[in-house]
Amino acid sequence: MSQFESNNSLIDINTITTAWQAFSNMMKLSKTQQQVLLETAHISSAPKVLEIGLTTKCNYNCPYCFNHADNTYNYLPNKELAPDKILKLLDDYNTLNTVAFGTSGEPFLYKHLFTILDGLKDKKAKFAFSTNGGLIDETLVNKLQQYDIEGFTISCDASDDDTYRRFTNYGNLNQFKKSDKIVITCFSR
């Protein structure tokens, strides 16, 4: 039997195949039938994660990034979501486990980040961040420690200074290493 490890548990390929077949069959249904099926389905053990791009601003200009690769073809230059709209959107989720920030820009450039985190404290949500690490310092991480942080994804675009700088246009590999150490040290206490 073919298996692979994911999140400390084994998933067998038959389970994946069965899920894929169910998904394929669902796609053959009409939109109305799909909606009824989704509304009546109950998956109690599924994680409830919402990933939000708070801003398209970024402190890097990586040539491979869909959002910041080229000033003549920038999808959403320097846009931000209004904090009241984000909180309203998140208010509709009653059983939200995790809110992940950072799909389209650097979340630590979003000036209302702590307003959002404070607004979600009563929901008991956990938070996760996808970041380039360029803005992480001890002051930021110390502020974040008052929240339930589930994880950080810090992108590392190269293992040597020259390539890192070329891949990010502004990045500093030493800053990445420093931010990585700060996060690991502060959140493993």
VENHU-V133255 format. One record per run of one state. SS is the DSSP state (helix for helix, strand for strand, loop for the rest). FROM is the first residue (numbers start at 1). TO is the last residue. Records with the same first field share a line. If there is no record, write none. Layout:
# VENHU-V133255
SS: FROM-TO / FROM-TO
This chain:
# VENHU-V133255
loop: 1-2 / 7-8 / 28-30 / 41-48 / 53-54 / 56-79 / 81-82 / 92-97 / 102-106 / 110-112 / 120-120 / 124-125 / 132-137 / 145-148 / 155-160 / 169-172 / 188-189
strand: 3-6 / 9-12 / 49-52 / 55-55 / 80-80 / 98-101 / 126-131 / 149-154
helix: 13-27 / 31-40 / 83-91 / 107-109 / 113-119 / 121-123 / 138-144 / 161-168 / 173-187
